[in-house]
Structures are given as structure tokens and as C-alpha cells.
Amino acid sequence: MRFTTYERIEESPLRVIKKNGERVRFDRDRILHGMLRACEKLPVSMVDIEEAVMRVEGRCQGEYDREVPSSVIGSLVMDELRQLDQVAYVRFASVYREFKDVGQFMSELETLLDEDVEGLDVSGLPASEGGATRSSEAAAAPVDPGLPPDSGDGS
């Protein structure tokens, strides 16, 4: 008979400080469940969701010694969902921020749309893909709306 022991670093469990002041054990499954609900019926892979959960958990454990406010976790989840899928982000935000009426919901959508437009170049492509930026749009020559856009191939 052979006995084997495995050593593990014993970590003090991270606690979550809820809105009402109650302290509960950090539970990554709750984060996963919330993100899965937000991404339900959307084209977001399980791998992407798992990776996002791992980033949230890693940041909580890396930036907080023993206790992390639930508001921080919610903000981290919202940041991750914003990157994954905007519909998932809005779904989660509507529950997390407890929208009281359509006006609050619309305000969040407008913010999201404004941020989305700022990240696009004049052709509608993300500026990171080498397109022109909004600041260069003003310097561009005026385009006759009656002509087709220049294909860039010299014809």
C-alpha cells in the first residue's frame, strides 16, 4: 500500500460583502450562473464565458485580501459581458442595476451605443482594424452623396 500526499497552498476563503452588509463565501458558480443567464440563446461560447469568470475571480482574489464588495464583482462581470456580447451586457445590467423604468433602460442603451460609435472609424469598422478614426473624418475631403464610395483600387 502506498500513500501519497499533495500539498496545496491554503488560502483564506474570500468573502463577499453583500448590499445588506451580510458576508458570504465567494462562489464562482454564482458568477457563472449569472453570466450564463445573461448569455442565454446568444452566440457566446461556453469557453468565452468560463474565461470571463476566471478573469473576474482572478481579479477579486488578486486585488482583495479577504473581502470584496458585491458591487465590485457586479462591475467586473458587467465589464466582461460588455466585451462578450452587448445584449448579454444589457440583460445583466437591467437586473444588476435594478432599472425601475424604461427610461433607465434606454439611458443605458444610449450610453452603450455612444461608446460603440466612438470605437468605429468612418467606414463603420473598428478603428483598431486600421481604418480612419473619427478625428481624421473632419480632415477628409467632402464626398458627393450621389457617387458610389471609392473602392480604393484606382478604377
Residue, then its C-alpha position, 0 to 999 in steps of 0.5 A: m500500500r502506498f500513500t501519497t500526499y499533495e500539498r496545496i497552498e491554503e488560502s483564506p476563503l474570500r468573502v463577499i460583502k453583500k448590499n445588506g452588509e451580510r458576508v458570504r463565501f465567494d462562489r464562482d458558480r454564482i458568477l457563472h450562473g449569472m453570466l450564463r443567464a445573461c448569455e442565454k440563446l446568444p452566440v457566446s461560447m461556453v469557453d468565452i464565458e468560463e474565461a470571463v469568470m476566471r478573469v473576474e475571480g482572478r481579479c477579486q482574489g488578486e486585488y482583495d485580501r479577504e473581502v470584496p464588495s458585491s458591487v465590485i464583482g457586479s462591475l467586473v462581470m458587467d465589464e466582461l459581458r460588455q466585451l462578450d456580447q452587448v445584449a448579454y451586457v444589457r440583460f445583466a445590467s437591467v437586473y444588476r442595476e435594478f432599472k425601475d423604468v424604461g427610461q433607465f433602460m434606454s439611458e443605458l442603451e444610449t450610453l452603450l451605443d455612444e461608446d460603440v460609435e466612438g470605437l468605429d472609424v468612418s467606414g463603420l469598422p473598428a478603428s483598431e482594424g486600421g481604418a480612419t478614426r473619427s478625428s481624421e473624418a473632419a480632415a477628409a475631403p467632402v464626398d458627393p452623396g450621389l457617387p458610389p464610395d471609392s473602392g480604393d483600387g484606382s478604377 
